Amino acid sequence: MAQVHDIGIDLGTSHILIYMRGRGIILREPAVVAVDRDLDRVLAVGTDAYRLIGRTPGNIQAVRPLRQGAIVDYNLLKTLITDLVTHVVGRHFFSRPRAVLSVPTGVNQVEKRSLISIMFDAGMRRTQILERPIAAALGVGMRFDEAYGSMIVDVGAGATDIAVLSMNEVTVGTVIPLGGDYFDDAIIRYLRRKHNLLIGERTAEEVKINLGCAVPPEGALSMDVTGRNLVSGLPKTLAVTAAEMYEALTEPVSHFVEAIQAVIERTPPQLAADIFDEGIVLTGGGAALNGLQDAVYRALHIPCAVAEDPQASVVLGCGRALEDTPAMRALLAESRRQSG
């Protein structure tokens, strides 16, 4: 009989990551589907679809089925999950693998049940939901099984989960519609307002990765950015500096820090004291913004660190739940009750 491998999945707004038991992370693909609207046909998924963003005729669209942590196109999401999961595990007719799935917090209970059904159709024997902040905390090796406060902030593309964990559960938490996409949008708005330059999502992401910073930058970094001049309507290339990107991101970073502060203010005093001692851990792809942890520390005077591979933290947590199921049963059981 062919060997069957259980999998852990981080179903994120911008990327899907899959962890296979015994092998580690084996897939990291953009959560994008390219569709020909005239023919109502899917052309590509994942990386191949992402390459088409901003480069297609009007009838072909590159769509992200999840936006701001919520499902916006169920059928395309089903296509995306089925294609990637089947690619990873193949089709098993006699023995099916098990899956641990972490989804954006904005996904409601009905949608969770639908996702479990999709996973079954894709070949899974059983799918268990793991809350996103708990998965992220497991992924970075955080201990939260005792009466001690730990704070995790998972900065996704469409939303950010802020949670204080204690006794194996979220004691205080919130979700804000602010993440990596929000930072990208701030860059787009800034260049349009200051330079009359219109750029696309992919260009904004490249600028954020190369020049984006949450604290004043050191040195005079710059890069050439090409977009459309809104006055002439013609293509234009402009040198953009890191100092300008800091200015563009000041407001969204301030909102981000204020949201963390609001959660701490609602936290019981003893748990809050623990957080001041142990600090905050940032996970998620959006946490890779240069200097974000420094901005948090400067505003709140609480130690703050970024996970070694922030984008992988959630899927590594799902993987840990797979590798050590007996120890994680309570966390997964609670998720089953919520999603069942």
N, C-alpha and C positions, 0 to 999 in steps of 0.2 A: 504494500500500500504506500502511496506517495506520502511524504512527510507533510504535515499540515502545521503552519505557523500562525499563531495568534498575532494580532496586530493592534497597535494603538494609533489613533488618528486625532490630529489637531485640525479641526475644521475651522480655519480662520477666514477672516474677511478677504485678505489679500493672498494668502497661501494655504495650501494643504500639505501637511507633513505626515508621513506614515512611518511608524516604528514597528519592526518585526521582532518578535520574541527570539532572543538568541543571536540576533544580527545587528540590532541598533537601528538608527535612522536610515531608511533605504529609499525614501522619496521625499522631495521638497519641490513642489510645483506651484506656480501661480494659480489662484482660484479664478480662472478666466475661461470663458467658452466663446468661441467665434461662431457666429450664426449668419447664414444667408437668409435674410428675412423674406425675400421674394420666393424662394423655394422652400422655406420653413425647414431648413436642413442645417445640422451642426457640421461645421467644417474642421474645427480643431479644438483641442482642450489643452489646458496647462501652458507650458512654455511656448508651444507653437501658436496658441491663441494670443498670448501676451505680446508676441512680436508684431501682431497685427494692429495693436492699439494705436489709433491716430494715423494709420497707413492704409485704410481700406476705403473702397467706394461706398456710397450711401446705403446700398442694399446689404452690405456686410458689416456686422457690428461685433465688436469684442466686448462681451458683457461679463460683469462680476455678479454672480447670482446672490451674493451676500453683500449688503451695504449697511454700514453703521451697526454691525452686529445683528442684523435681522435679515431674514430670507426675503428677497424681492422677486425671485423667479424660481419657483419650486421645480418645474420641469427641467430647467437647465442645470440646477443643482443636482438633481437626480442623475442626469447624464454625466456630469463631472465626476461625482462620487463613484458611480458604477464603472466608468471607464478607468479611473485611476486605481480603484481597489481591485478590479479584475486583472489589470495589468500587473499588480504586485503579487496577488495570491493565486491567480489562475482560477479555474473553475473546478470545484470539488463536488462530486455528485454523491459520494458515500460518507465522507467525513468533512465537516465544515469547521473552519477556524472560528475563534471567539474574538471579539473586538471590544476595546475600551475607547469610547469616543468623547472628546471634549468639544463643545460647541460654544459659540458666542453667547454671552449671558442674555442678550436680547431675544434669543429664540425661545418661544413659549412652549408650554407642555404639549399642545396638539402637534406643533412642528417637530418636537423631539420624538414623539411617537411615529410621525411620518418618516423621520430620518432613520429610526430603528427598522422600519419596514423597508426602506431603501437598502440598508445594509444587509438585511436578510436576502433581498432579491439579488444583491451583489455577491452572495455566497457565504455570508456570516451565519454561524449557528446561533449566536447570542451576542447582543450588543448592550453594553452597560454605559451609562452616561456618567462622566466625572466632571464635577463643577470646575470651571476654568481657573479660578484663583487657587483652588486646592491642587489641581493638576500642576500649575506653575510652581507652587510651593514645593511639591514633591520633586519636581524636575530640578530644582536648585538645591535639594537636600535639606530643606528647612524642616525643623522639628516643631510640630504644633499639636502634639498629643497630650501635653500637660497644661496646667492652669498658668500659662505664661503667654504674654502677648507677642505675636509676630506680625509684621506688616508686609504684604506683597502688593505690588502695583504692576499689573499686566497691561502694557501699552500696545494694543492691537492697532490695526490699520483704521478700523471704523469706530472703535470704542475702547475705553480703558476701564478695567476692573480694579477697584481699590478695595482691599479687604484686610481686616484685622482678624487673625486666626488664633484660636485657642481651643483646647480640648477637642481637637479633630473636627472643628466646624468654623464657619464664618461667624464671628461674633458681631462685628460691625462691618458694613460694606456698602458700596454704591457702584453704579456704572454710569459713566459720563460719555456723551457722544463726541469724544475728542480723542484723536489718535494720529497715526501717521498720515492718513488722508487729510486730516484737518491742518496739519503742518504744510502739506503739499498745497492745499487750497490757499493758505496764507501767503505762500510764495507767489502763486499765480496772481492773486489780488494785488500784491505789492508791486510786481513788475508791470501789471496793467495800469495801476494808478500812477506810479512814478515815472515809468518810461514809455507808456502807451504800447507796451509789448505784450502780445498774447502768446502764451505757451501752453502746451498740452500737459496731461497728467504725467506721462513718462519723463518729459523734460524736467518738470518740477521735482520729480522724485530724484532724478540724477543730480540736480542742483542741491537738493537737501542732503543727499549722501556726501557730496563733495565739499559743500560750503556751509551747510546748515549748522548752526550752533546756538545753544541756549544761554551761553554766557559770552561776554565780549571776547572776540577772537584775538589770538596772538599772531602777529605778522599780517602781511598784506596779501592774503590768498585771493585768487580770482579765477574765473573761467569764462570762456565764450559761450553765450547762450543764443540760440537761433529761434526766432518766432516770427509772428506776423505783426508788422507795424499797423496799429489801429487807425492811424491818420492816413497813410498812403495805401494801405492794403497790401503792401509788398513785403517779401521776406526781409528780415533784418537780423543782423548778428550784433550782440551787445556784450561787452565785458562786465560781468557781475562780480561783486566782491563779497567776501565773507562778512564784512561789517554790515553790508546792506541786508544780508540774510539774517543776521542777528536782529537787526531792526524789524525785519518782516515777521520774525518768530517771537518777538518779545511779548505780544499780547496773548497768543495761544499758550505759550509756556507759563505765563502768569496765571491763566485760567486753570492750567494743569496743576500748578502748585497750590492754588486756592482750593481746589477740589480735595487734594490730599489733606490739607489743613482742616477742612470741614469734617472729614472722617475722623481725624484725630480728636477734634473737639467733641465728637459724639462718643468717643471711646471711654469706657470706665477708667477712672484715674490710675488704678494699679496696672492695668494693661497698657495704658498710655506711657506710664513710667518705664515699663519693659521696652517699649518701642524706642524711647529716648536713649536707653542704654544700648540696645542691640542694633538699632537702625532700620532702614527701609531697603528692600530689595526690589529693583526694577527688572521686569522681564518683558517679553514681547518685542516684535520687530521695531516698533516705534521708540523703544528705550535706547536704541543705537544712536539716536540724535546726539551729536557731539556736545558734551557738557551738561546734559540733562540732569545727571546726578548732582553736579556741582550747583546747578540752579536751585535744586531742592534743598541742598544743605545751606546755601547762602540765605534762603528765605526762612527756613524753619529751624535751622541749627540742629538738625538731626542727621546723624551719619547716614549716607545713602550710597548704595553700590549697584552696579549693573551686572546681571548674570553673565557668565563667560560666553555663552551663546544664547542671547536673549530670545531670539526667534524660536529656538528649539526647546525652550524650557517646558512648555505645555506638553508637547509630544513626548518629551523625556519623562514627564510625570505620568502620562498614560502608560508608557513603557514600564515604569517602575511598578505600577499597579498590576501589570501583566506578569512581571517577573516574580512578584511576591504577593500573589493573590490572597493567601490566608491573612496576612497582616493588614491588607487593604480592604478586606471584606466589608467592614463597617462603612467606609467611605463610599464604596460602590453600592452597597445595599441601600443607603440613604438616597443615592441618585436613582436607583431603580424605582423606589417608591414614588419619587417625584415625577419620573417620566412614565410610569406605568399606569 
